[in-house]
Amino acid sequence: MTTLITGGTGFVGANLVKDLASNGHTVVSMDLNAPDSLMHNFISEVASNISFVTGDILDQQFLDNIQSTYKIDRIIHAAVYTVNQLDLEIEKSREIIDINVMGTTNLLELARKAKVKRFLYISSGAAYGLAEEPDQTFNETSIPQPDFLYGITKYTSELLTRRYSELYGFSSASIRLSTPFGPMERVTNHRGVMSVFHQWTRSAIKGNAIEVSNPHTGRDYTYISDIADGVRTVLDAPELAHDLFNVTAGRWIRYSEILESLRRIIPTVDITVTNSENSVGRSSEPSRGPLSGHRLTEDLGWTPQYDLDAGLNDYINWRKRIGYLD
């Protein structure tokens, strides 16, 4: 069986490509960007199971040509325009909608024509909207109330995925991810703002000071290897009792906890709490309570393997090993 992964050289996509290939899957990785040296290094041990194609999800003919060449029977659609800044949302609104909604439609059309066995849409906790309280937990029965264009396009694509599945008879599920951290996060054409994990681990490894203005804010962070494992669990399941799953560690992690963990791993790290406008962790940054992973555990027996310390340590070791300090 051959699985097409869109956005395959991006942050989440690259980890999906490696995870599936490491577990015996034949993978076609598609992305607007050709794989760079970092990507080739990342998948080097399983490269024989991976084919790379470069093209645009808005090009339906290109997608049809992929099918005729590789005989795709499963699709994971992870390509997305990631938007976490208001000015970008204002400036690029049409492009965001085109990529995130029309791109999904094109992949669903491919799924229909190819008669795939399963289609997974990689969604986001942003589809739920923001929490009124930091400890508010979202499960799959929570009513989606997306606040920003990114979450709106994610929820729209979930609905399209469900309806195409009903109309054309292929198995599908949407998978809402909590906030990922770990290897292969980097600036791309459609991902411009890096997470605190990316910024702080880089500073700590290079011996630079870390400034944070609001150590008590946070997110529901999940290590990217767990996310990839959770997605593969859904992809490989013989039957799905539901068509919507959260993949998450299920815990709200404050910035202060991340910094404490970072200090345990790199004791010499210099951390300062500041009111600087340029520091990470401004209180005005939107946040969301944690997602619940109960359904995925109950339906398919999946549980995350990395706690904060284990994930952060693995991520730092990866950055040191390959010398990735950008």
MOMO-V515792 format. One record per residue. N is the residue number from 1. RES is the residue in one letter. PSI is psi in whole degrees, 0 to 359 (999 if undefined). Layout:
N | RES | PSI
N | RES | PSI
//
This chain:
1 | M | 143
2 | T | 129
3 | T | 127
4 | L | 129
5 | I | 116
6 | T | 154
7 | G | 30
8 | G | 346
9 | T | 4
10 | G | 185
11 | F | 296
12 | V | 315
13 | G | 318
14 | A | 320
15 | N | 327
16 | L | 316
17 | V | 311
18 | K | 317
19 | D | 312
20 | L | 315
21 | A | 326
22 | S | 342
23 | N | 30
24 | G | 7
25 | H | 147
26 | T | 124
27 | V | 135
28 | V | 114
29 | S | 120
30 | M | 137
31 | D | 157
32 | L | 333
33 | N | 136
34 | A | 151
35 | P | 132
36 | D | 182
37 | S | 326
38 | L | 317
39 | M | 315
40 | H | 321
41 | N | 320
42 | F | 323
43 | I | 14
44 | S | 323
45 | E | 342
46 | V | 20
47 | A | 333
48 | S | 342
49 | N | 5
50 | I | 134
51 | S | 138
52 | F | 134
53 | V | 143
54 | T | 122
55 | G | 181
56 | D | 130
57 | I | 349
58 | L | 358
59 | D | 96
60 | Q | 323
61 | Q | 321
62 | F | 318
63 | L | 318
64 | D | 323
65 | N | 326
66 | I | 315
67 | Q | 318
68 | S | 334
69 | T | 318
70 | Y | 351
71 | K | 61
72 | I | 135
73 | D | 357
74 | R | 148
75 | I | 133
76 | I | 114
77 | H | 102
78 | A | 355
79 | A | 136
80 | V | 153
81 | Y | 105
82 | T | 124
83 | V | 117
84 | N | 25
85 | Q | 135
86 | L | 320
87 | D | 326
88 | L | 321
89 | E | 320
90 | I | 315
91 | E | 326
92 | K | 26
93 | S | 314
94 | R | 318
95 | E | 321
96 | I | 314
97 | I | 316
98 | D | 309
99 | I | 313
100 | N | 335
101 | V | 306
102 | M | 327
103 | G | 317
104 | T | 317
105 | T | 318
106 | N | 320
107 | L | 324
108 | L | 324
109 | E | 320
110 | L | 317
111 | A | 319
112 | R | 311
113 | K | 322
114 | A | 350
115 | K | 51
116 | V | 157
117 | K | 327
118 | R | 143
119 | F | 122
120 | L | 128
121 | Y | 124
122 | I | 104
123 | S | 202
124 | S | 154
125 | G | 344
126 | A | 339
127 | A | 336
128 | Y | 332
129 | G | 185
130 | L | 151
131 | A | 146
132 | E | 329
133 | E | 145
134 | P | 331
135 | D | 8
136 | Q | 123
137 | T | 137
138 | F | 128
139 | N | 180
140 | E | 347
141 | T | 356
142 | S | 143
143 | I | 123
144 | P | 131
145 | Q | 66
146 | P | 138
147 | D | 328
148 | F | 165
149 | L | 322
150 | Y | 308
151 | G | 324
152 | I | 316
153 | T | 327
154 | K | 312
155 | Y | 320
156 | T | 317
157 | S | 328
158 | E | 315
159 | L | 319
160 | L | 318
161 | T | 314
162 | R | 315
163 | R | 318
164 | Y | 320
165 | S | 317
166 | E | 318
167 | L | 324
168 | Y | 3
169 | G | 20
170 | F | 151
171 | S | 139
172 | S | 161
173 | A | 148
174 | S | 140
175 | I | 112
176 | R | 118
177 | L | 141
178 | S | 180
179 | T | 117
180 | P | 154
181 | F | 153
182 | G | 195
183 | P | 148
184 | M | 6
185 | E | 124
186 | R | 165
187 | V | 131
188 | T | 182
189 | N | 328
190 | H | 24
191 | R | 104
192 | G | 338
193 | V | 124
194 | M | 152
195 | S | 168
196 | V | 327
197 | F | 316
198 | H | 312
199 | Q | 314
200 | W | 322
201 | T | 322
202 | R | 312
203 | S | 317
204 | A | 317
205 | I | 322
206 | K | 353
207 | G | 19
208 | N | 154
209 | A | 149
210 | I | 128
211 | E | 131
212 | V | 136
213 | S | 338
214 | N | 81
215 | P | 351
216 | H | 354
217 | T | 176
218 | G | 199
219 | R | 174
220 | D | 77
221 | Y | 143
222 | T | 136
223 | Y | 139
224 | I | 329
225 | S | 323
226 | D | 320
227 | I | 314
228 | A | 319
229 | D | 320
230 | G | 318
231 | V | 316
232 | R | 325
233 | T | 318
234 | V | 318
235 | L | 319
236 | D | 351
237 | A | 131
238 | P | 319
239 | E | 150
240 | L | 124
241 | A | 341
242 | H | 163
243 | D | 20
244 | L | 127
245 | F | 141
246 | N | 139
247 | V | 114
248 | T | 154
249 | A | 344
250 | G | 22
251 | R | 137
252 | W | 126
253 | I | 119
254 | R | 154
255 | Y | 323
256 | S | 324
257 | E | 320
258 | I | 316
259 | L | 323
260 | E | 318
261 | S | 318
262 | L | 321
263 | R | 327
264 | R | 326
265 | I | 318
266 | I | 86
267 | P | 338
268 | T | 0
269 | V | 139
270 | D | 112
271 | I | 131
272 | T | 133
273 | V | 128
274 | T | 166
275 | N | 12
276 | S | 139
277 | E | 338
278 | N | 0
279 | S | 163
280 | V | 144
281 | G | 30
282 | R | 141
283 | S | 343
284 | S | 350
285 | E | 130
286 | P | 148
287 | S | 169
288 | R | 145
289 | G | 173
290 | P | 155
291 | L | 156
292 | S | 133
293 | G | 17
294 | H | 318
295 | R | 316
296 | L | 324
297 | T | 315
298 | E | 318
299 | D | 317
300 | L | 3
301 | G | 17
302 | W | 139
303 | T | 147
304 | P | 150
305 | Q | 345
306 | Y | 124
307 | D | 183
308 | L | 311
309 | D | 315
310 | A | 317
311 | G | 314
312 | L | 320
313 | N | 318
314 | D | 319
315 | Y | 314
316 | I | 317
317 | N | 322
318 | W | 314
319 | R | 319
320 | K | 318
321 | R | 320
322 | I | 358
323 | G | 32
324 | Y | 101
325 | L | 17
326 | D | 999
//
